[in-house]
Amino acid sequence: MLGIGGLILSHNLVTLMSVPFIIAWIIYLAFLSKNRLRFLIFSLTSIILGFGLTSYFWLPSYVERSYTLVNILTTELANYSLHFVCVYQLWDSAWGYGGSIPGCYDGISFEIGKIQIVLSIISFGLAALTIIRGKHKEKTVPILIFTFFLLACAFLMIKYSKPLWDVLTPLWYVQFPWRFLLIASFVTAFLSGSITSFIKNDRFKIGIGALIIIFLIGSNMSRFTPQRVFNATDDYYTNKEMLRWETSSLAYEYVPNGIQTKKTSAGTTQVAISKDQIATSSSTVISGIIQTQEIKNLPQHKEFGVSVLKTGIFQINTYSFPGWTVFIDGRKTNYSDNNTLKLIRVIVPVGKHVIDAKFLDTPIRSIGNAISLISIIVLATMTVISIKGKKHEKT
């Protein structure tokens, strides 16, 4: 679940970063449109539908973020102020397989690409020269816009943009300013390729384009090599110990807020848990005399059969988050998470019982799901209307 959540989160970060650039591009296209109002309405509808379709994820993740330690992550180790790129790194940065650290000696390269930068400058120069001569302004304006995008990305990656980051708090969730390299790479690819738009001869244009591609790939071939090769099977990464300890320790920001934490030697927050505290089963008897049988153990649904000889506390080794609801013999019961790891605990009376724990939707999740469903219906309806309209035009 963390893997899927992380993947979706990464896409949401890309969306967050891209929104200002997309809006700027839409405004430009609106000026080119014959029916500007219609184009703007269509674009605005598309943006609203985009947010609507994904509201099942981003709405609860934003509203309920206070229930996790994600805010601590953005103010400590992943604080944007620690990960600005030094200006010279955008031009020349050593290729490495490490990570981002404070300062200019990162183990990862933040180089935009010397060749890409040179080609982008040439593209801008040709566009500026064309405008000065008063020719093909429609063709050159996109190049100027993308040049501005490149400069904006470069600015947001360096420390001089810190006052802007300080004010725009949603950017904090991007965590690393160098993530704008993603957009910069796309922009430089466009600018590099746009050089061919100034060539009139089609064969020469194709030849230059192919030459640019071959040159770019060839100059980076030395980087297409693994750091090291080691023999590891799928079981190595998917075994329970790896998932419960190694992988989970890297994603502690998704644990419940209120869990016992400690400070590392670097002054950052870490979950106060040792390897021997990791549960080896889906449930634990804390007190009393309870015999247990696991019936179902899914990420969103836990079910156990218990035979209680002496009233005690039964623990489901799952983090307590809003939405978890516990039933004993079909009746909803209160549970406690007042323990160091915020795990679900319930008092079970003497007798045979079925304990059922389900991860249900909170009100905000239900709202997000409803908005996504409505958006799907609207999109489907608009698609059908559009198809019927085109058929009507043909007849």
N, C-alpha and C positions, 0 to 999 in steps of 0.2 A: 504493500500500500504506500509506503514511503517513497518507493521508486516511482510509482505512477504519479503520486502527488508532486514529487520533485520535478518530473517531466512536465506536468501541467503548469507547475509554478514557473518553470523556466520559460515556457511559451508566454505566460502572462507578463513576465518581466520584459520579454522582447516587445510585447504589445505596448506596455507602458512606455518603454523607451522610444518606440516608433511613432506614437500618436502625434506628437508635434510636427514631425516630418511629413506624415500622411496628410494632416490637415493643411499644411503649407502647400503640398502638391495638389490637393483638391481645389484650393483657392485659385491656383494657377490654371488648372484645367477648366474651372468655371469661367474664367475670362476668355478662354478659347471657345467655349460652348456658344452655340447660336441661341440656345434658350437657357440662360444662366440660372433662372429661378428653378426650372425643372431639374437641371443638373444638380443644383445645391440640395433640393428636396430629396432627390434620388440618393445623393451621397450621404446626406444626414440620416436618411432611412437606413442605409446600409450600415452606417456606424452604430446606430441604435440597435439594429438587429444583431450586429456582431457582439455588442455588450450583452444584449438580451440572451442570445444563444449560450453564452458562457457564464451567465449570472449564477448558474447552479454551483459554480466553483468560486468565482472571485468575490461574490457578495458575502457568503458566510466566512470565507477566508479573511476578508477585510474586517467584517464586523466582529468576528469571534477570535481575532488574532490575540486579544488580551488573555485568552485562556491558555496560551502557550508561551514559551520563552523566546519567540521570534523577535520581539522588540529588544530583548537583551542582546541578541546576536547583532542587530543592526547598530548598536551603540558600543560594542566592544570589538571583538576580533574582526568582524566584517564591517566595521565602521568605515564609511566612504572616505573619511579624512586620512585614513591610514594607507589608502591604496591609490592615490593619485599617481599618474605616470609622469616621470621627468620628461621635459620637452625633448631632449636629445634621443630618448628611447623611441619616440615615434618615428625617427629616421633610422637610427641604428641601435638595435637591441639584441643582445646575444641570444642565440637559440638555445633553449633548455627544456628540461622536462619537469621542472619544479613548480613552485607556486608563487603567489603574490605576497610580498612582505613589505613593511614600511621602508621607505627609502628608494634608492635607485638600483639596487643590486638584486633584483628579482630573479627567481629561477625560471621564469617564463618570459617569452619574448612579447613585447608590446609594439613591435615594429609594424607600421602600416604597410611598408614595402617600398624600397627605394625606387624600383622600376615603376610601380603603380603611382607613386607621387610624381615622378618625372613625367609620365604619360598624362597624368591629370593636369599638370602645369601646362603641358603642350596643348592639351584640349582646351583649357581655359584661354590660353594665348590665341589660338585660332578663332575661338568664339569672339573674343574681344576685338580682334582684328577685323573679323567679318562685320561686326556691328559698327565699328568705326567707318568702314567702307559703305555702310548702309545696305547690306545685302543679307537676305535670309535670316531676318531677326527671329522668325518663328522657330527656326532650327537651333539657334544659339541660346535662346532664353533658358531652355531646360538645362543646358550645360552650366550656365551661370548659377541657376538654382541649386544644382547638385554640387557645385563648387562651394557654395555657401553652406550646404549640408555638411560637407567634408570639414570645413573650417569650424563649424559648430560642434561636430563630434570631437575634433582635436581639442577644442577649447574646454569641453566638458570633461575631458580626460586628464587635464593638467590642474595643478594646484591653484592657478589663478581664477578658476571657476568656483572656488570654495564658497564665496559669499552667495552665489546662486544656489549651490547645494544646501547651504544653511537655511535658506528661505523656502525652497521647494521640498518640503518634507516627504512627499510621495516618492521622490527620487532616492530616499534613503533605502528603500526596499530593493533598489538595484544593487546596493551594497558596494560594488566595485566599479568605479568610474571607467576603468578600461574595458568594461563590457560594451561600451560604445564603439569598440573596434569592429563589432559585428556589423553595425550600420556603415561604418567607415569603409569596410571591405567591399560592401555592396556598392557604395557610392563610387569608389575608385574603379571598380570593375566597369560601371556605366561610363565614367569619364574616359577610361582607357579605350573602351570600345567605340566611343563617340568620335574618335579621331577619324575613323573610316567614313563618317558622314560628310566629311569635307572633300572626299575623293569622288570624282564624277564617273570615272571609268569603273564599271562593275567588276571586271576581272582583276583590276589592280586593287580595288576595294577588298575583294575576297582574299587576295594574296596578302595584303597588309594585315587584315584581321587574323588570318591564319598564322602569320609570322609573329604577331603579338602574343597569341595564345601559346604557340610553341616556345617562344622565348621566356614567357612567364613560368611555364611549367618546367622547362629545362633548367632555369636558374634556381629553382627551388627543389630540384630532385634530391639533393643531398639531405634535405630535411625529411624526406619520406622514409625514414628509417626508425625502427623501434629503439627505445633506450636500452632495453635488455629483453631477452627472451627467456622465459622459464616455463617449465611444464606444469600446467595446472588444469585439472578437470573441472567440469561444471559443479561437481560435488564440493570442490574446495570453496567456491563462492556461495553455494546455496545450503551448506550444512548449517544445522541449528546454531552451533557455537559462533560461526561467522556472522550469521544474521542477528543473533541476540546480543553479541558483544561488539565485534569489530565494526559492523555496519551501523548498528544503533548508536555507537559512541560518536560517530561522525554526523549524526542527524539529531543531536540532542535538543535542537531548537523546537522540535515538534512535541516535546514532552509537556505535561501539564504545568501551568504556572502554579507555584506553591510547592512543587517538589523540592526536597532538600538539595541544596547546592553547596558548592565550595569554590574557593578562588584558587586558580592555578598560580604557578610561579610567575607567569606573565601578567597576572592581575585580571585574568578573564574568568568568566563564570563557567562552571562545569558541574554536571550532575554528581552528587555525592553518592556514588554507587561503586561497589567493587565487583570484580568478576564473579566471586563466589555468591553474590547476592542475586545473580541472574537466575530466574526460575527455570527449572528443568521440566516443569509440567504446567498444564493450563490452569491448575488450581492448587490451593494449599489449605490445609486445616490449621487454623491459628490456635483454636482452643476447643475443648469439648472432645467427645468421642464420635467421630463422623467417618463413615465408610463412603467412598465416592466412586462414581463411574462416569467417565466422560462419554457423553452421547453425541455432542456436536461441538466442533471447535473451528469456527470460521472467524475471519477478522471482524465481522459485523454481528455474529450470532454465536453465543456460547450456551450450551445446555448440558446439565449434569443431573444424574440420579444420585441421591444421597440417602443413606440410612443412618439416622442420628440416634445414638444410644444415650448421649448426654448433650444437652443444649450447648452450642458453641458458636464460634465465628468461622465462617467459610469465606475464603478469599479467592476471588477470580483474578488471576494474574494478568490483568489488563488495566492499562491506565484509565483513570476516571476522566471522562470528558462530558460536556453537556450533550445529552442525547442518549447516553446509556441508561437503560431502564431495566430493572430487575423484577422478575416475577417468581413467586414461589407457589407451585401448584396452580398456576394460571392467575394468581392474584398479585397485583402490583404491590411491591414492598419497598420501603426506604432502605438505602444502603449508605455506608460511610466510606469516605476516602481519607479519613484522618490518620494517615500514616506517612512515613518519610517518602515513600515512592508513589503516593496517591493512587493506590490500587483499590479495586472495588471489594468491599467487605460487607457481608450480610450475616445477621444473626439467624440461625436455623433452629427451630424447636425440635423436640424429640419426635421421632417417627420417620416414615419414608416420604420423601418429597422429590419433586422435580424443580430444579432451579434453572430458570431461563433468563438469560441476559441478552438484550437486543439493543443494537445501536440505531436508535430512531432519529428522525429528523426533528430539529429544533424549529421554532417558528420562522427564523430567518432562513434556514435551509429550505423549508417548505415554500417560502416566498421566492427564493432563488430558483427552485425547481419549477414553480408555476410560471415565472417569467420566461424561463427557457422553453417550457412547453408551449406557451402562447407564441413565443418568437418562432418556433418551428412551424406552428400552424399558420402564422402570418406569412412566413417565407414560402411555405408550400402553396398557400392560396395565391400569392403574388406570382409564383412560377406558373401555376395553372392558367391564371388570367393572361399572363404574358404569352404563353404558348397558344392559347385560343385566339388572342389578338393577332398574332402573326399568321395563323391559319386563315383568319377572316380577311386579312389584308391580301393574302395570296388569291383567295377566291373572288 
